[in-house]
Amino acid sequence: MRLDYYVAHATGLTRKQVKTLIRSGAIQVFDGAGGELPAKPERRLQTDMRVLWEGRPLRLEGHRYLMLHKPVGVVCSTDDPGHRTVLDLLPGDQRAGLHAAGRLDLDTTGLVLLTSDGHWSHRITSPQHHCNKRYRVTTAEPVTRTQVDALSAGVVLRDDPRPTRQAHVEVVDALCLRLTISEGRYHQVKRMLAAVGNRVVALHREAVGDVVLDPALAPGEWRPLTEAEQKRLGPPG
C-alpha cells in the first residue's frame, strides 16, 4: 500500500491534506529494524514497516462496508452545499473515510453501498466488472410487450450511439417493472424508458450484485454489511 493511501485511511484526511502533511515532515516511516526511511507519498509500505504522525503510531482499523436506504432528496456525493448527502444520514463519528460505491439520482431511492475500501468499490462501479443493479421502475404509461422486448435486447440512448447491454426485465404490473442492468451510464434507466417511448415516474434500487436492500431498513437508515454480503461483491481490497 502507498504511504499517502495508508495515512489517508488511518486519519480520515484527504490525499491532498496527507501529501501536505508528509512534505511538512510530520510523517515518519521506519523499517522492520527500526531504521528511518524517507517519507514519500508514493512509498510502498511493507508489512513490517511502522508509520508515525508526530511520534504517534498510525494504524488502520480495517475497512468498513455499509448498506443505506437512500431517501428522495439526498445526494450520493460526500459533500454538497445544496443538498443533504448520504454521509449526513450517519452519525458524525461514522463518516470519516467513507464514500458511496456508485451513485443514485436525487429523486431515486434505495440501496447505496458505503465503504472506505476504494478497491472494493471500484470492482462494483467499474464497467469491466459488469456488476448487476436491479431497479423497481414505476412508469407513466402501461409497459407494452414491444417495450419489454426492446429493453431486454438493448436500446440506443439519445446522444449515445452505443446500444445498451442486454437487460433482464420482469413485468410486475401494467405500470411497474423490475429492470436489471450491468452498466452505469448517466441517468441510464430513465433514458432507456424514454428511448422506448415511456417515462419513469419513480425509481428504486433494490439490489447491487447479489446484495439486496434489507427490508427492515426504513428510508435514511443504514447498517453494516454482513461478512457474507461483503464477499458476494468481491473480497476486500
C-alpha positions in Angstrom: 0.0 0.0 0.0 1.2 3.5 -0.8 2.2 5.7 2.2 -0.3 8.5 1.2 -3.1 6.0 0.9 -2.3 4.4 4.2 -2.1 7.7 6.1 -5.4 9.0 4.5 -7.3 5.9 5.7 -5.7 5.9 9.1 -6.5 9.5 9.7 -9.6 10.3 7.6 -7.7 13.1 5.9 -7.9 13.7 2.2 -5.0 12.6 -0.1 -4.2 16.3 -0.7 -4.0 17.0 3.1 -1.9 13.9 3.6 0.7 15.0 0.9 1.0 18.4 2.7 1.5 16.5 6.0 4.2 14.3 4.5 6.0 17.3 2.9 6.0 19.1 6.3 8.0 16.2 7.9 5.2 15.2 10.3 5.0 11.7 9.0 7.9 9.2 9.7 8.4 5.8 8.3 10.6 3.1 9.9 11.6 -0.3 8.6 11.4 -3.6 10.5 14.9 -3.0 12.0 13.9 0.5 13.3 15.8 2.5 10.6 14.0 5.6 9.4 13.2 5.8 5.7 12.5 8.8 3.6 8.7 9.6 3.8 7.4 10.0 0.3 3.7 9.8 -0.8 4.4 7.1 -3.3 6.5 4.9 -1.0 5.2 1.3 -0.9 4.8 0.1 2.6 5.8 -3.4 3.7 4.1 -5.3 6.5 7.0 -4.8 8.9 7.2 -1.0 8.5 5.8 1.4 11.1 4.3 4.8 10.3 4.2 7.6 12.9 2.4 11.0 12.8 4.4 13.4 15.1 5.7 10.5 17.0 2.3 8.7 17.4 1.9 5.3 15.6 -0.8 5.2 12.9 -2.8 2.0 12.4 -5.6 1.0 10.0 -8.7 0.0 11.9 -10.0 -2.0 9.0 -12.2 -1.0 6.1 -15.9 -0.5 6.7 -18.8 -1.7 4.5 -22.4 -0.4 5.0 -25.7 -0.5 3.2 -28.0 2.5 3.4 -31.6 3.0 2.3 -31.4 6.4 0.4 -34.5 8.6 0.5 -35.6 11.1 -2.1 -33.7 14.5 -1.9 -30.4 13.1 -0.7 -27.3 13.0 -3.0 -24.6 10.4 -3.0 -21.6 12.8 -3.0 -19.6 13.2 0.1 -20.1 17.0 0.2 -22.8 19.1 -1.4 -23.7 22.7 -0.3 -27.2 22.5 -1.7 -28.5 19.1 -0.5 -28.2 16.6 2.3 -25.7 13.8 1.4 -25.7 10.1 2.2 -23.0 10.8 4.8 -25.2 13.3 6.6 -27.5 10.4 7.4 -24.7 8.8 9.5 -23.6 9.9 13.0 -20.6 12.2 12.7 -18.2 9.6 14.2 -19.1 7.1 11.5 -18.5 9.3 8.4 -14.7 9.5 8.2 -13.2 7.9 5.1 -16.5 6.7 3.7 -17.7 7.2 0.1 -20.6 5.8 -2.0 -19.8 2.9 -4.3 -21.9 4.1 -7.2 -24.5 6.9 -7.2 -28.2 7.3 -7.3 -30.0 10.4 -8.7 -31.5 12.9 -6.3 -35.0 11.6 -6.8 -34.1 7.9 -6.8 -34.4 5.8 -3.7 -33.0 2.5 -2.5 -29.8 0.7 -1.9 -26.5 2.6 -1.6 -23.3 0.9 -0.5 -20.8 2.9 1.5 -17.3 1.9 2.1 -13.8 3.1 3.0 -12.3 0.5 0.6 -11.6 2.1 -2.8 -10.5 -1.2 -4.4 -13.7 -2.9 -3.4 -15.9 0.0 -4.6 -14.0 0.1 -7.9 -15.0 -3.5 -8.6 -18.6 -2.6 -8.1 -18.6 0.5 -10.3 -16.1 -0.3 -13.0 -17.7 -1.1 -16.4 -15.3 -4.0 -16.9 -16.8 -5.9 -14.0 -20.4 -5.9 -15.2 -21.9 -5.7 -11.7 -25.7 -6.0 -11.9 -28.0 -3.5 -10.4 -31.7 -4.2 -10.0 -34.3 -1.4 -10.1 -38.0 -1.2 -9.5 -39.3 1.2 -12.1 -42.7 2.9 -12.0 -43.8 4.2 -15.4 -46.1 6.9 -16.7 -47.7 4.7 -19.2 -48.5 1.0 -19.3 -45.5 -1.0 -20.4 -46.1 -2.8 -23.7 -44.6 -6.1 -24.9 -42.7 -4.2 -27.6 -41.1 -2.0 -24.9 -40.1 -5.0 -22.8 -38.5 -6.8 -25.8 -36.6 -3.6 -26.7 -35.3 -3.0 -23.2 -34.3 -6.7 -22.9 -32.4 -6.6 -26.2 -30.7 -3.2 -25.7 -31.7 0.3 -26.9 -29.9 3.3 -28.3 -30.0 6.2 -26.0 -30.2 9.8 -27.1 -26.8 11.4 -27.7 -25.1 7.9 -27.4 -24.7 5.8 -30.4 -23.8 2.6 -28.4 -26.8 0.4 -27.6 -27.2 -0.6 -24.0 -26.3 -4.1 -23.0 -29.0 -6.7 -22.8 -31.1 -6.3 -19.6 -33.4 -8.5 -17.6 -36.9 -7.2 -17.5 -39.7 -8.6 -15.2 -43.1 -7.0 -15.5 -44.7 -6.5 -12.1 -47.9 -4.9 -13.3 -49.0 -2.6 -16.0 -47.2 0.4 -14.6 -44.3 -1.3 -12.9 -41.3 -3.4 -13.9 -38.1 -4.7 -12.5 -35.1 -3.9 -14.6 -31.6 -5.4 -14.1 -28.7 -3.7 -15.9 -25.0 -4.2 -15.8 -23.9 -0.7 -16.8 -24.0 2.7 -15.1 -24.4 5.3 -17.7 -25.7 8.8 -16.8 -29.5 8.5 -15.9 -29.5 5.2 -17.7 -32.8 3.7 -16.6 -34.7 6.9 -17.2 -33.1 7.3 -20.7 -33.8 3.6 -21.5 -37.5 4.1 -20.8 -37.5 7.3 -22.8 -35.9 5.5 -25.7 -38.8 3.1 -25.9 -41.5 5.8 -25.6 -42.3 5.7 -21.9 -41.3 7.8 -18.8 -40.1 6.9 -15.3 -42.1 8.5 -12.5 -40.4 6.6 -9.6 -37.2 4.7 -9.4 -36.0 2.5 -6.6 -32.8 0.4 -6.5 -33.4 -3.0 -4.9 -30.1 -4.8 -5.3 -26.4 -4.4 -6.3 -25.0 -7.7 -7.4 -26.3 -10.4 -5.0 -26.7 -7.9 -2.1 -30.4 -6.9 -1.6 -31.6 -3.9 0.3 -32.6 -5.0 3.8 -36.4 -4.6 4.0 -36.1 -3.8 7.7 -34.2 -0.5 6.8 -36.5 2.5 6.6 -35.5 5.4 4.3 -32.5 7.1 5.8 -31.5 4.0 7.9 -28.3 2.0 7.5 -26.4 -1.0 8.8 -23.1 -2.7 8.3 -22.9 -5.4 5.6 -22.5 -8.9 6.9 -19.3 -10.7 6.1 -21.2 -12.9 3.6 -22.7 -9.8 1.9 -19.2 -8.3 1.5 -17.9 -11.4 -0.1 -20.8 -11.6 -2.6 -19.4 -8.4 -4.1 -15.8 -9.5 -4.1 -13.0 -9.8 -1.5 -11.9 -6.7 0.4 -9.3 -4.5 -1.3 
